[in-house]
Amino acid sequence: MKQLIETVVKPLVDHPEEVRIVIDENNSRIVYKLSVHQEDTGKIIGKQGRVAKAIRAIVYSAAGNHHKKKTYLDIVD
């Protein structure tokens, strides 16, 4: 899943080398915490959050087929 997120996000940003994903997992859920270069945050969120919603839709769809746990994608600074 981490590789899928990187594959989707890196072409959208100006600083792909600074894309970081931290995985926080417990018994009932998995949270992927995505951080990008400060200048790229707006590109990942998009106008009215449309890009972020699209990325989350891809991740949630893929996770639904592979994980029994609830999956979340957080965009952090």
mmCIF file of the C-alpha atoms, coordinates in Angstrom:
data_MODEL
# 
_entry.id   MODEL 
# 
loop_
_atom_site.group_PDB 
_atom_site.id 
_atom_site.type_symbol 
_atom_site.label_atom_id 
_atom_site.label_alt_id 
_atom_site.label_comp_id 
_atom_site.label_asym_id 
_atom_site.label_entity_id 
_atom_site.label_seq_id 
_atom_site.pdbx_PDB_ins_code 
_atom_site.Cartn_x 
_atom_site.Cartn_y 
_atom_site.Cartn_z 
_atom_site.occupancy 
_atom_site.B_iso_or_equiv 
_atom_site.pdbx_formal_charge 
_atom_site.auth_seq_id 
_atom_site.auth_comp_id 
_atom_site.auth_asym_id 
_atom_site.auth_atom_id 
_atom_site.pdbx_PDB_model_num 
ATOM 1  C CA . MET A 1 1  ? 0.000   0.000  0.000   1.00 0.00 ? 1  MET A CA 1 
ATOM 2  C CA . LYS A 1 2  ? 2.874   2.346  0.799   1.00 0.00 ? 2  LYS A CA 1 
ATOM 3  C CA . GLN A 1 3  ? 4.256   1.823  -2.703  1.00 0.00 ? 3  GLN A CA 1 
ATOM 4  C CA . LEU A 1 4  ? 0.845   2.547  -4.233  1.00 0.00 ? 4  LEU A CA 1 
ATOM 5  C CA . ILE A 1 5  ? 0.624   5.863  -2.377  1.00 0.00 ? 5  ILE A CA 1 
ATOM 6  C CA . GLU A 1 6  ? 4.146   6.806  -3.487  1.00 0.00 ? 6  GLU A CA 1 
ATOM 7  C CA . THR A 1 7  ? 3.322   5.879  -7.094  1.00 0.00 ? 7  THR A CA 1 
ATOM 8  C CA . VAL A 1 8  ? 0.278   8.150  -7.075  1.00 0.00 ? 8  VAL A CA 1 
ATOM 9  C CA . VAL A 1 9  ? 1.798   11.081 -5.159  1.00 0.00 ? 9  VAL A CA 1 
ATOM 10 C CA . LYS A 1 10 ? 5.342   11.440 -6.539  1.00 0.00 ? 10 LYS A CA 1 
ATOM 11 C CA . PRO A 1 11 ? 4.336   12.523 -10.083 1.00 0.00 ? 11 PRO A CA 1 
ATOM 12 C CA . LEU A 1 12 ? 2.144   15.275 -8.582  1.00 0.00 ? 12 LEU A CA 1 
ATOM 13 C CA . VAL A 1 13 ? 4.853   17.047 -6.579  1.00 0.00 ? 13 VAL A CA 1 
ATOM 14 C CA . ASP A 1 14 ? 7.944   19.132 -7.390  1.00 0.00 ? 14 ASP A CA 1 
ATOM 15 C CA . HIS A 1 15 ? 10.030  17.443 -4.670  1.00 0.00 ? 15 HIS A CA 1 
ATOM 16 C CA . PRO A 1 16 ? 9.353   13.684 -5.003  1.00 0.00 ? 16 PRO A CA 1 
ATOM 17 C CA . GLU A 1 17 ? 12.425  12.846 -2.919  1.00 0.00 ? 17 GLU A CA 1 
ATOM 18 C CA . GLU A 1 18 ? 10.693  14.386 0.114   1.00 0.00 ? 18 GLU A CA 1 
ATOM 19 C CA . VAL A 1 19 ? 7.559   12.232 -0.018  1.00 0.00 ? 19 VAL A CA 1 
ATOM 20 C CA . ARG A 1 20 ? 7.374   10.354 3.294   1.00 0.00 ? 20 ARG A CA 1 
ATOM 21 C CA . ILE A 1 21 ? 4.849   7.797  4.468   1.00 0.00 ? 21 ILE A CA 1 
ATOM 22 C CA . VAL A 1 22 ? 4.707   6.622  8.070   1.00 0.00 ? 22 VAL A CA 1 
ATOM 23 C CA . ILE A 1 23 ? 2.512   3.655  8.937   1.00 0.00 ? 23 ILE A CA 1 
ATOM 24 C CA . ASP A 1 24 ? 0.684   3.637  12.269  1.00 0.00 ? 24 ASP A CA 1 
ATOM 25 C CA . GLU A 1 25 ? -1.030  0.288  12.810  1.00 0.00 ? 25 GLU A CA 1 
ATOM 26 C CA . ASN A 1 26 ? -2.997  -1.171 15.695  1.00 0.00 ? 26 ASN A CA 1 
ATOM 27 C CA . ASN A 1 27 ? -5.515  -4.003 16.134  1.00 0.00 ? 27 ASN A CA 1 
ATOM 28 C CA . SER A 1 28 ? -8.386  -2.369 14.291  1.00 0.00 ? 28 SER A CA 1 
ATOM 29 C CA . ARG A 1 29 ? -6.923  0.143  11.847  1.00 0.00 ? 29 ARG A CA 1 
ATOM 30 C CA . ILE A 1 30 ? -3.992  1.210  9.691   1.00 0.00 ? 30 ILE A CA 1 
ATOM 31 C CA . VAL A 1 31 ? -3.169  4.897  9.267   1.00 0.00 ? 31 VAL A CA 1 
ATOM 32 C CA . TYR A 1 32 ? -0.835  5.970  6.473   1.00 0.00 ? 32 TYR A CA 1 
ATOM 33 C CA . LYS A 1 33 ? 0.551   9.410  7.330   1.00 0.00 ? 33 LYS A CA 1 
ATOM 34 C CA . LEU A 1 34 ? 1.687   11.195 4.174   1.00 0.00 ? 34 LEU A CA 1 
ATOM 35 C CA . SER A 1 35 ? 4.034   14.160 4.359   1.00 0.00 ? 35 SER A CA 1 
ATOM 36 C CA . VAL A 1 36 ? 5.455   16.128 1.452   1.00 0.00 ? 36 VAL A CA 1 
ATOM 37 C CA . HIS A 1 37 ? 7.658   19.205 1.006   1.00 0.00 ? 37 HIS A CA 1 
ATOM 38 C CA . GLN A 1 38 ? 5.960   22.335 2.322   1.00 0.00 ? 38 GLN A CA 1 
ATOM 39 C CA . GLU A 1 39 ? 5.663   23.809 -1.198  1.00 0.00 ? 39 GLU A CA 1 
ATOM 40 C CA . ASP A 1 40 ? 3.878   20.663 -2.434  1.00 0.00 ? 40 ASP A CA 1 
ATOM 41 C CA . THR A 1 41 ? 1.162   20.498 0.227   1.00 0.00 ? 41 THR A CA 1 
ATOM 42 C CA . GLY A 1 42 ? -1.269  22.532 -1.870  1.00 0.00 ? 42 GLY A CA 1 
ATOM 43 C CA . LYS A 1 43 ? -0.737  20.280 -4.880  1.00 0.00 ? 43 LYS A CA 1 
ATOM 44 C CA . ILE A 1 44 ? -1.599  17.193 -2.851  1.00 0.00 ? 44 ILE A CA 1 
ATOM 45 C CA . ILE A 1 45 ? -4.706  18.754 -1.322  1.00 0.00 ? 45 ILE A CA 1 
ATOM 46 C CA . GLY A 1 46 ? -5.903  20.465 -4.518  1.00 0.00 ? 46 GLY A CA 1 
ATOM 47 C CA . LYS A 1 47 ? -8.749  22.907 -4.961  1.00 0.00 ? 47 LYS A CA 1 
ATOM 48 C CA . GLN A 1 48 ? -11.445 22.192 -2.387  1.00 0.00 ? 48 GLN A CA 1 
ATOM 49 C CA . GLY A 1 49 ? -9.580  19.003 -1.454  1.00 0.00 ? 49 GLY A CA 1 
ATOM 50 C CA . ARG A 1 50 ? -10.340 17.249 -4.732  1.00 0.00 ? 50 ARG A CA 1 
ATOM 51 C CA . VAL A 1 51 ? -6.863  15.755 -5.233  1.00 0.00 ? 51 VAL A CA 1 
ATOM 52 C CA . ALA A 1 52 ? -6.729  14.524 -1.630  1.00 0.00 ? 52 ALA A CA 1 
ATOM 53 C CA . LYS A 1 53 ? -10.176 12.942 -2.014  1.00 0.00 ? 53 LYS A CA 1 
ATOM 54 C CA . ALA A 1 54 ? -9.089  11.198 -5.221  1.00 0.00 ? 54 ALA A CA 1 
ATOM 55 C CA . ILE A 1 55 ? -5.913  9.839  -3.609  1.00 0.00 ? 55 ILE A CA 1 
ATOM 56 C CA . ARG A 1 56 ? -7.922  8.605  -0.619  1.00 0.00 ? 56 ARG A CA 1 
ATOM 57 C CA . ALA A 1 57 ? -10.460 6.945  -2.917  1.00 0.00 ? 57 ALA A CA 1 
ATOM 58 C CA . ILE A 1 58 ? -7.686  4.992  -4.649  1.00 0.00 ? 58 ILE A CA 1 
ATOM 59 C CA . VAL A 1 59 ? -6.093  3.956  -1.340  1.00 0.00 ? 59 VAL A CA 1 
ATOM 60 C CA . TYR A 1 60 ? -9.384  2.979  0.296   1.00 0.00 ? 60 TYR A CA 1 
ATOM 61 C CA . SER A 1 61 ? -10.458 0.978  -2.728  1.00 0.00 ? 61 SER A CA 1 
ATOM 62 C CA . ALA A 1 62 ? -7.184  -0.939 -2.854  1.00 0.00 ? 62 ALA A CA 1 
ATOM 63 C CA . ALA A 1 63 ? -7.143  -1.451 0.923   1.00 0.00 ? 63 ALA A CA 1 
ATOM 64 C CA . GLY A 1 64 ? -10.671 -2.817 0.940   1.00 0.00 ? 64 GLY A CA 1 
ATOM 65 C CA . ASN A 1 65 ? -9.482  -5.762 -1.104  1.00 0.00 ? 65 ASN A CA 1 
ATOM 66 C CA . HIS A 1 66 ? -6.346  -6.525 0.930   1.00 0.00 ? 66 HIS A CA 1 
ATOM 67 C CA . HIS A 1 67 ? -6.865  -5.554 4.552   1.00 0.00 ? 67 HIS A CA 1 
ATOM 68 C CA . LYS A 1 68 ? -9.411  -6.638 7.129   1.00 0.00 ? 68 LYS A CA 1 
ATOM 69 C CA . LYS A 1 69 ? -8.587  -3.484 9.118   1.00 0.00 ? 69 LYS A CA 1 
ATOM 70 C CA . LYS A 1 70 ? -10.023 -0.029 8.510   1.00 0.00 ? 70 LYS A CA 1 
ATOM 71 C CA . THR A 1 71 ? -7.559  2.029  6.477   1.00 0.00 ? 71 THR A CA 1 
ATOM 72 C CA . TYR A 1 72 ? -7.001  5.796  6.664   1.00 0.00 ? 72 TYR A CA 1 
ATOM 73 C CA . LEU A 1 73 ? -4.760  8.253  4.805   1.00 0.00 ? 73 LEU A CA 1 
ATOM 74 C CA . ASP A 1 74 ? -3.753  11.410 6.671   1.00 0.00 ? 74 ASP A CA 1 
ATOM 75 C CA . ILE A 1 75 ? -1.889  14.281 5.050   1.00 0.00 ? 75 ILE A CA 1 
ATOM 76 C CA . VAL A 1 76 ? 0.393   15.819 7.665   1.00 0.00 ? 76 VAL A CA 1 
ATOM 77 C CA . ASP A 1 77 ? 2.896   18.667 7.750   1.00 0.00 ? 77 ASP A CA 1 
# 
